[in-house]
């Protein structure tokens, strides 16, 4: 693959990751560096179409979850986007040396020559009125870790230092003091966990970072924590999450070739009325509702009722924020998606 085409594909991925809307081909042609018209007329249009079709096929071959759809019933043609949740890496565990390598790669990537062109594409999209994802990062890779406990936990893992913190269980809003010897941090289905040896319970435990309340403090000197050989942090987290007492199962119907991340997190059971039936386990209804609502009509909730109601609430809230002019027809939440 030529460097010019590789750069164009990167720009295309950034563009489609950074928008909530389905972008039609003509808008992509105007916004993405590398698709600038070389002349005008039918020949230039045909050249763009051939180039764009090759690029779409290339992205799909690379495993990029390219979605096709329309923003409303009034759209005359299909558009394209990449769901950010579907494009996320699978569950990962960061050892201290791996975390350092990720940080170094991010710093090096910031100096890439394609940064100016890629950020230019985002500026064009904003100028054209395209609704971009909040905090669209350009081409700078980032670990999505907004939990305040993430950095101190990662620092403790790298320093091999015990830590203490207050931890709230899902059924108990009161925080309990925990002291652990951290072995690593793990991303599992959109959540960050710290895994290690719980000193008070003398057992291996994992803790969801979003439930850590207040500061994370050192609980001993550096270089005293030893991670046992052969420890699989991802298996520890997966087993703990599956064993949660309030674990429930949702049944969804998903439009073909959409919501790759949701499929990966759940189980595809078959097909029903032209849509795939997917089951997914969850313990946090608000978190799953936010994920499902983001897919619009591509994902519909069959059951349970609590998840359906949470999705409807999110979609109706979005409708109210749109502040539709008086007299305009407002699409109901069932038409927007997320309910059935």
C-alpha positions as CSV (number, residue, x, y, z in Angstrom):
1,X,0.0,0.0,0.0
2,X,1.4,3.4,-0.9
3,X,2.0,6.0,1.8
4,X,-0.5,8.3,0.1
5,X,-3.3,5.8,0.3
6,X,-2.4,4.8,3.8
7,X,-2.6,8.4,4.9
8,X,-5.9,8.8,3.2
9,X,-7.3,5.7,4.9
10,X,-6.1,7.0,8.3
11,X,-7.8,10.3,7.6
12,X,-11.0,8.5,6.6
13,X,-11.1,6.4,9.8
14,X,-10.5,9.5,11.9
15,X,-13.3,11.3,10.1
16,X,-15.8,8.5,10.5
17,X,-14.8,7.9,14.2
18,X,-15.3,11.6,15.0
19,X,-18.9,12.0,13.9
20,X,-22.2,10.8,15.4
21,X,-23.9,11.2,12.1
22,X,-23.9,9.0,9.0
23,X,-21.8,11.0,6.5
24,X,-22.8,10.7,2.8
25,X,-20.0,10.1,0.3
26,X,-20.1,13.7,-1.1
27,X,-19.5,15.2,2.4
28,X,-16.7,12.7,3.0
29,X,-15.2,13.7,-0.4
30,X,-15.1,17.4,0.7
31,X,-13.8,16.8,4.2
32,X,-11.2,14.0,4.0
33,X,-7.7,14.9,2.8
34,X,-6.8,12.7,-0.1
35,X,-10.2,12.9,-1.7
36,X,-9.9,16.5,-3.0
37,X,-11.4,16.7,-6.5
38,X,-8.8,16.5,-9.3
39,X,-10.8,18.5,-11.7
40,X,-14.6,18.5,-12.3
41,X,-17.2,16.6,-14.3
42,X,-18.3,13.0,-14.7
43,X,-14.7,11.6,-15.0
44,X,-13.7,13.2,-11.6
45,X,-16.9,11.9,-10.0
46,X,-16.3,8.4,-11.3
47,X,-12.6,8.4,-10.1
48,X,-13.8,9.4,-6.6
49,X,-16.4,6.6,-6.6
50,X,-13.9,4.0,-7.6
51,X,-11.4,5.2,-5.0
52,X,-14.0,5.4,-2.2
53,X,-15.3,1.9,-3.0
54,X,-11.7,0.5,-2.8
55,X,-11.1,2.3,0.5
56,X,-14.3,1.0,2.0
57,X,-13.4,-2.6,1.0
58,X,-9.9,-2.1,2.4
59,X,-11.3,-0.9,5.8
60,X,-13.7,-3.9,6.1
61,X,-10.9,-6.3,5.2
62,X,-8.8,-4.8,8.0
63,X,-11.7,-5.4,10.4
64,X,-12.8,-1.8,10.8
65,X,-16.6,-1.9,11.7
66,X,-17.8,0.5,9.0
67,X,-21.6,1.1,9.4
68,X,-24.0,2.2,6.7
69,X,-27.2,4.0,7.5
70,X,-29.3,7.2,7.3
71,X,-29.8,9.9,9.8
72,X,-33.5,10.4,9.0
73,X,-36.2,9.3,6.6
74,X,-35.6,12.4,4.6
75,X,-32.0,11.5,3.6
76,X,-31.7,10.6,-0.1
77,X,-28.7,8.3,0.2
78,X,-26.8,6.2,2.7
79,X,-24.0,7.5,4.8
80,X,-21.1,6.0,6.7
81,X,-19.7,6.1,10.2
82,X,-17.6,4.0,12.6
83,X,-19.0,3.5,16.1
84,X,-16.3,4.4,18.7
85,X,-17.3,1.7,21.1
86,X,-17.2,-0.9,18.3
87,X,-13.7,0.3,17.3
88,X,-12.2,0.0,20.8
89,X,-9.6,-2.5,21.5
90,X,-10.7,-5.8,23.2
91,X,-10.1,-6.3,26.8
92,X,-6.5,-5.5,27.7
93,X,-4.2,-5.7,30.7
94,X,-1.3,-3.3,31.1
95,X,1.9,-4.5,32.8
96,X,4.2,-1.7,33.9
97,X,6.5,-2.0,30.9
98,X,3.6,-2.1,28.5
99,X,2.0,1.0,30.1
100,X,5.3,2.8,29.6
101,X,5.5,1.7,25.9
102,X,1.9,3.0,25.3
103,X,2.9,6.4,26.7
104,X,6.0,6.6,24.6
105,X,4.1,5.6,21.5
106,X,1.5,8.3,22.2
107,X,4.2,11.0,22.4
108,X,5.9,9.8,19.2
109,X,2.5,9.7,17.4
110,X,1.9,13.4,18.2
111,X,4.7,14.3,15.9
112,X,3.4,12.4,12.9
113,X,3.3,14.4,9.7
114,X,-0.2,13.4,9.0
115,X,-1.5,15.2,12.1
116,X,-2.1,18.5,10.3
117,X,-4.1,16.9,7.5
118,X,-6.2,14.8,9.9
119,X,-7.0,17.7,12.1
120,X,-7.8,19.7,9.0
121,X,-10.5,17.1,8.2
122,X,-12.1,17.6,11.6
123,X,-12.1,21.3,11.1
124,X,-13.9,20.9,7.7
125,X,-16.5,18.6,9.4
126,X,-17.2,21.2,12.1
127,X,-17.4,24.0,9.5
128,X,-19.9,21.9,7.6
129,X,-22.1,21.5,10.7
130,X,-21.3,17.8,11.3
131,X,-22.0,16.8,14.9
132,X,-18.6,15.5,16.2
133,X,-18.1,13.3,19.2
134,X,-17.2,15.3,22.3
135,X,-13.4,15.7,22.6
136,X,-12.7,14.2,19.2
137,X,-9.0,13.6,19.6
138,X,-7.6,14.0,16.1
139,X,-5.0,11.3,15.6
140,X,-3.5,11.4,19.1
141,X,-4.1,8.0,20.6
142,X,-5.4,8.0,24.2
143,X,-6.3,5.5,26.8
144,X,-9.9,6.3,27.7
145,X,-9.4,6.5,31.5
146,X,-11.4,9.3,33.0
147,X,-11.7,7.7,36.4
148,X,-9.7,9.8,38.9
149,X,-8.3,6.6,40.4
150,X,-6.8,5.4,37.1
151,X,-3.5,7.3,37.1
152,X,-2.6,6.7,40.8
153,X,-3.4,3.0,40.5
154,X,-1.3,2.7,37.3
155,X,1.5,4.6,39.0
156,X,1.4,2.2,42.0
157,X,1.5,-0.8,39.7
158,X,4.6,0.6,37.9
159,X,6.2,1.4,41.3
160,X,5.2,-2.0,42.8
161,X,3.8,-0.2,45.7
162,X,0.8,-1.1,47.9
163,X,-2.1,1.3,48.0
164,X,-5.2,2.0,50.1
165,X,-8.6,3.6,49.1
166,X,-12.3,3.7,50.0
167,X,-14.4,1.4,47.8
168,X,-18.1,1.4,47.3
169,X,-19.9,-1.8,46.3
170,X,-22.8,-1.6,43.9
171,X,-25.3,-2.5,46.6
172,X,-23.7,-0.5,49.3
173,X,-23.1,3.3,48.8
174,X,-20.9,3.5,51.9
175,X,-17.2,3.2,51.1
176,X,-15.1,0.5,52.8
177,X,-11.4,0.9,53.4
178,X,-9.3,-1.4,51.2
179,X,-5.6,-2.0,51.1
180,X,-4.1,-4.0,48.2
181,X,-0.9,-4.9,46.6
182,X,-1.7,-4.0,42.9
183,X,-0.6,-6.3,40.2
184,X,-2.0,-4.6,37.1
185,X,-4.9,-2.6,35.5
186,X,-7.3,-4.2,33.2
187,X,-9.9,-2.8,30.7
188,X,-12.9,-5.1,30.6
189,X,-16.0,-4.2,28.5
190,X,-15.6,-0.5,28.8
191,X,-14.6,-0.5,32.5
192,X,-11.2,-0.2,34.2
193,X,-10.2,-2.4,37.1
194,X,-7.2,-2.7,39.4
195,X,-6.3,-6.3,40.3
196,X,-4.1,-7.4,43.2
197,X,-3.8,-9.0,46.6
198,X,-6.3,-7.7,49.2
199,X,-4.3,-7.7,52.5
200,X,-7.3,-7.7,54.9
201,X,-9.0,-10.6,53.1
202,X,-5.8,-12.4,52.2
203,X,-7.2,-13.1,48.7
204,X,-7.0,-12.0,45.1
205,X,-9.5,-9.2,44.3
206,X,-10.3,-6.8,41.5
207,X,-11.8,-3.3,42.0
208,X,-13.7,-1.3,39.5
209,X,-12.0,2.1,39.4
210,X,-15.3,4.1,39.0
211,X,-16.3,2.8,42.5
212,X,-13.1,4.0,44.2
213,X,-14.1,7.0,46.3
214,X,-11.6,9.8,47.3
215,X,-7.8,9.6,46.9
216,X,-5.7,6.6,46.4
217,X,-2.8,6.6,48.9
218,X,0.5,4.7,49.2
219,X,0.3,2.0,51.8
220,X,4.0,0.9,51.9
221,X,7.4,1.4,50.2
222,X,8.0,1.0,46.5
223,X,9.4,-2.2,45.0
224,X,7.8,-4.5,47.6
225,X,4.8,-5.8,45.5
226,X,5.5,-9.0,43.6
227,X,3.0,-10.2,41.0
228,X,2.9,-14.1,41.0
229,X,4.2,-15.7,37.8
230,X,1.5,-17.0,35.4
231,X,-1.2,-14.6,36.8
232,X,-3.9,-13.9,34.2
233,X,-5.4,-10.5,35.2
234,X,-8.1,-10.6,32.5
235,X,-9.4,-14.0,33.6
236,X,-9.6,-12.7,37.2
237,X,-11.7,-9.7,36.2
238,X,-13.9,-11.7,33.8
239,X,-14.6,-14.3,36.5
240,X,-15.4,-11.6,39.1
241,X,-17.7,-9.7,36.8
242,X,-19.6,-12.8,35.8
243,X,-20.1,-13.8,39.4
244,X,-21.7,-10.5,40.5
245,X,-24.9,-11.3,42.3
246,X,-27.0,-8.6,40.5
247,X,-25.9,-9.8,37.1
248,X,-28.8,-9.7,34.6
249,X,-29.2,-10.6,30.9
250,X,-30.6,-8.3,28.2
251,X,-32.0,-9.6,24.9
252,X,-31.5,-7.3,21.9
253,X,-32.2,-7.4,18.1
254,X,-29.4,-5.9,16.1
255,X,-29.4,-4.8,12.4
256,X,-26.9,-6.9,10.4
257,X,-23.3,-5.5,10.0
258,X,-23.7,-3.0,12.9
259,X,-22.7,-2.8,16.6
260,X,-19.7,-5.0,16.3
261,X,-18.5,-4.1,19.8
262,X,-21.9,-5.0,21.3
263,X,-21.9,-8.4,19.5
264,X,-18.3,-9.0,20.8
265,X,-19.4,-8.4,24.4
266,X,-22.5,-10.6,24.1
267,X,-23.7,-13.7,22.4
268,X,-25.3,-13.9,18.9
269,X,-28.2,-16.4,19.2
270,X,-29.6,-16.3,15.6
271,X,-31.8,-14.2,13.5
272,X,-35.3,-12.9,13.8
273,X,-37.3,-10.8,11.3
274,X,-34.1,-9.9,9.4
275,X,-32.2,-8.8,12.6
276,X,-29.7,-10.7,14.7
277,X,-30.7,-11.7,18.2
278,X,-28.0,-10.8,20.8
279,X,-27.9,-11.5,24.5
280,X,-25.6,-9.5,26.8
281,X,-25.0,-9.8,30.5
282,X,-24.9,-6.6,32.6
283,X,-25.0,-5.3,36.1
284,X,-25.2,-1.5,35.4
285,X,-28.4,-0.7,33.6
286,X,-27.5,3.0,33.0
287,X,-24.2,2.0,31.4
288,X,-25.8,-0.5,29.0
289,X,-28.6,1.9,28.2
290,X,-26.1,4.6,27.2
291,X,-24.3,2.1,24.9
292,X,-27.5,0.8,23.3
293,X,-29.1,4.3,22.8
294,X,-25.9,5.3,20.9
295,X,-26.8,2.9,18.1
296,X,-30.2,4.4,17.4
297,X,-32.4,2.1,15.3
298,X,-29.6,-0.4,14.7
299,X,-30.2,-1.9,18.2
300,X,-33.6,-2.5,19.7
301,X,-34.3,-3.8,23.2
302,X,-36.6,-6.8,23.5
303,X,-36.2,-7.3,27.2
304,X,-35.9,-6.5,30.1
305,X,-38.3,-3.7,30.7
306,X,-35.9,-1.7,32.9
307,X,-33.4,-1.5,30.2
308,X,-36.0,-0.5,27.6
309,X,-37.2,2.2,29.9
310,X,-33.7,3.5,30.5
311,X,-33.1,3.7,26.7
312,X,-36.4,5.5,26.1
313,X,-35.5,8.0,28.8
314,X,-32.1,8.7,27.1
315,X,-33.6,9.1,23.7
316,X,-36.5,11.4,24.9
317,X,-33.9,13.5,26.7
318,X,-32.0,13.9,23.4
319,X,-35.2,14.9,21.7
320,X,-36.0,17.6,24.2
321,X,-32.5,19.0,23.9
322,X,-33.0,19.3,20.1
323,X,-35.6,22.0,20.8
324,X,-37.6,21.3,17.7
325,X,-39.4,24.4,16.3
326,X,-43.1,24.6,17.1
327,X,-45.3,22.8,14.5
328,X,-42.6,20.4,13.4
329,X,-43.3,16.7,13.7
330,X,-41.2,15.2,16.4
331,X,-40.1,11.6,15.9
332,X,-41.0,9.4,18.9
333,X,-38.5,7.3,20.8
334,X,-39.8,4.1,19.3
335,X,-39.0,5.3,15.9
336,X,-35.5,6.5,16.9
337,X,-34.6,3.1,18.2
338,X,-33.8,1.3,21.4
339,X,-37.3,0.0,22.0
340,X,-39.4,-2.6,20.6
